[in-house]
Amino acid sequence: MGTVTLDSVVITPLKRIATGSGDVMHGMKAIDSGYAGFGEAYFSWIDHGAVKAWKKHSRMTMNLLVPMGSVRFVFTLDASDAFREIVIGESHYSRLSVPPGIWFGFQGVGASGNLVLNIASIGHDPAEVERLDAGALNFDWD
């Protein structure tokens, strides 16, 4: 896989196609960069201001989308003070491809209805993820 850096998190703008009966929002194709296989897809709601942090996967590549609302994602490599923040959602519809080995957390920034989709390369395996409390790293979520 090579060396993982914060620049290893790839932002891919996605198509949103307006139709008369409701928009079509692309997610991911097997031929897209960032696709690392399919293990499972799951959704996670996050309330405005709420924080879900910190996790680091050892094997899972995540492909994160926010089809509803707006979510701020924060990434760090080694629990240092070097962070990368990216906001995606309805107004900036994109996919974040996140390789293993990066600590991350996220916060609901939309007023309501913030929905995250993870298209994961492997199925859930509690043995391949590390966790820290939201306040464990020197990042100010406010």
Buried (B, 14 or more C-beta within 10 A) or exposed (E): EEEBEEEBBBBBEBEEEEEEEEEEBBBBEEEBEBBBEBBEEEEEEBEBEBBBBBBBBEBBBBBBBBBBBBBBBBBBBEBEEEBBEBBBBBEEBBBBBBBBBBBBBBBBBBEEBBBBBBBBBBEEEEEEBEEBEBEEBEBEBE
